[in-house]
C-alpha cells in the first residue's frame, strides 16, 4: 500500500479546447463526472487540495457532495497562468512528497492502484501512458532503466506524459511554464506506465467514451 497521503488536483483551467463551456473535471462519462471518479480513487488519502478557478463554485459544489474535508485553493489568475501556477499554489503546506493529477484525467481503478503501489513520498514517480491524445507531450522513456530521459512535443514516441505524478524534492516554479517543463530540470526521472485517458479535446473525449471501463462496468 502506498504511503503517499497528500494530493493536489489541478482543476482551475478553462478547458476551452473541449468546447463544452465547463471545467474539464465536470465532464460526464458513464453518468459520472471526472472529479467523481478521481475522488473515488483518492478515498484513502488524508489530505486533498483541489485548485479551482473557472466556474469554481460549480466545482466546489460537486466535490462537497462527495467529500467534505477537501481543501479548496483558489487560482484567480487561471485565465493567464499555466498548471505550474496551480500546482505551486495547491502544494503549499505539504512537507513531503505528494500525488498530483490534472482534473481532466480518467484512470481505471486497477491501473491507479498499480501506479500507487510503486510510489512513495520520498521519490518522484512520473506516470506515462501509451501515446493516444491529440496534443500530447511525448516522453523519451528507457524501458531498461525505467526512467524518462526527455520530454518533447515532437517527434511522436510510444509514450506520453499523463499529468499524473508523485512529486518529491522538486520545486514547481510558476514562471517556468507547464509542469513538465519544471520536471525537465530534474531529468532523468523514474517513470511508471499507467493506462489512462486525458480529456482535452472532443476527440479525446470520444476515445475515452469508447474505451474507459468504470469499476464494475465490464
N, C-alpha and C positions, 0 to 999 in steps of 0.2 A: 504494500500500500504506500502511495506517495506521502511524503512528509511536507509537501508544499501546502500551505494553508491560506496564502494571500492571493487575491485575484484582482486584476484590472480588466474591465470590459470597456473598450473604446467604442462609444455609440453616439458620438456628437455630430457626425457629419451629415451633409445634405442628402447624400445618395442620389445625386442628380442624374447620373448615367442610367439608373434603373427606371427613371421616368414614371415613378408612382407617386411623387409628392409626399413621401413619408420617410422617416428614418428606416434604414435597411433592417434594423433589428426588429421592426414591427411587421415585416413582410410575412405573410402566412404561407405555410406549406403543410399540406395534410391537415388543415383546420387548426393549426397552432402557429404562433409567431416564433420567429427565430430566437428571440430572447427567452421564450418559454422553454425551448429545447435546451438552451445554454444553462439556464438556471437549474433545470433537472440534472444536468451533468455535474453541476457545482454544488449539489445539495450537502456534501460533506465538508465543504471548505468553510473555514471560520470567518474570514474577512473578505467581503466582496465590495469593491469600489466600481461604480459604473459612471463613466464620464458622459455627460449629457450636454446637448446644445440645441440642435434643430428639433422643434416640437418636443421640448424636454418634458413638459407636463404630461403629454400622452405617454411617453416612455416611462416616466416615474409611476404613473397610474397603473400601467400594465404590470410593472415589476412589483409594486406594493401588494397587488392581489396574490402574488406568489410567495414573496418573501419580504418580511417587514424590517429585517435588520440590515438591509443593503445600505451602504453609504453612497449618496449621490454627489458627484463632483461636477460643478458647472464649468463649462468652457464657453464663455460668452463670445469668444473670438472664433467660433467654429467655422465661420464663412471664409476666414482668411488664413487659417492655420492648418497644419498637417496633423497626422495621427501621432507624430512625435510630441507635439504640444499637449495633446490629450493624455498621452501615456505619462508624460512628465508630471502633469497635474494629478493624475489618478494614483500614481505610485508613491506620492509623498506620504511619509509616516511609516512606510514599511521598512523594517530594519534588516530583513533578509530577503532572499530571492522570492519572486512572485510569478504566478502564471498570468500571462496576458493573452487576450484574444479579441479580435475585432468583432463588432456586433453583427457583421454580415456573414459569419462563419457557421456552417451547419456540419455537425460531426455525429456520426453514429456512435452510440454509447460504448460498444465494444472497442472501437477504434480509439476513443478518448481514454478508456481505461488502459489500453496497451501503451499509449503515449505517456500517461502519467506514471505508469509502473517503472518507466525508465528515468523519471525525473526526480530531482532533489533540489532543495532550496539553496544549495551551495555551488551549483554548476549550471551554466547556461545550456539550454537544450532548445534547438530550433526545430519546429515542425515543418516538414516538407511533404508535398503530395505530388502525385503524377500530374504532369502539365496538361491542363484542360481548359483553363479560363481564357477569356479574350485578351485582357490587358495584364498579363502575368509578369511577375518579377521572377525570372528563372534563376536557378542555383546551379553552380558547378559543384556537384556532390561526388565525393570519392567513396564508393561502397566499401572499399578495402579498409579504410581508416574510419569511416563513419562520420566524416567531417565535411562541412561546406568550405570550399576554397574561394568562392566568389559569388556575388550577386550580379545579375545583368538583365537588361531589357531585351537584348538580342545578342547572338542568335539563340533560338529556342534550344532548351535542353530537356532531358527526360523528366526533371522535377522542377517544381516552382515553390516559392515561399508561400506559406499558408496564412500568415497573420496570427499564428499560434506559437507561443514560446514560453519557456521558463527563463526569466531574466535574473542573473545573479552577477553582481560585481561589474555591471555595465551601466555607465552613465547615459541616460537618454536626454540628449540636448535638443531642445525645441528648434534652435536655429539651424540644425544640421539638415532638416528636411524630414523625409519619411523614416519610419522606424528602421527599415532595412539599411538605410544609409548610416544610421548610428551603429548598427551591428557590423557594418563593413570595417569599422575601425578596430575591431577585435578579432578578425578572422586569423586563422581558421577556427570554426566553432562546431561543436558536436551537434549532430542532427539526428532526428528520428522520423521515419516515414509514417504518415497518418493519412488515411483516406478520408477526405472531407470536401466540402463544396464552399466556394466563396461566391456570394450572391452580389455581383457588382453591376451586371448588365442584364437586359432582358434575356439574352442568350444563356447567360449563367443560370438564371432562374429556371429557364426551360430545362436545362441539363439536370439541375437538382430535382425538379419535379418528376423527371423521368427515372432517376436512379437512386434518390435518397430512400433509405429504408428505416423508418422510425422503429423504436423498440416495440416488439410485438407485431410489427407490420408485415412480417414475412419477407 
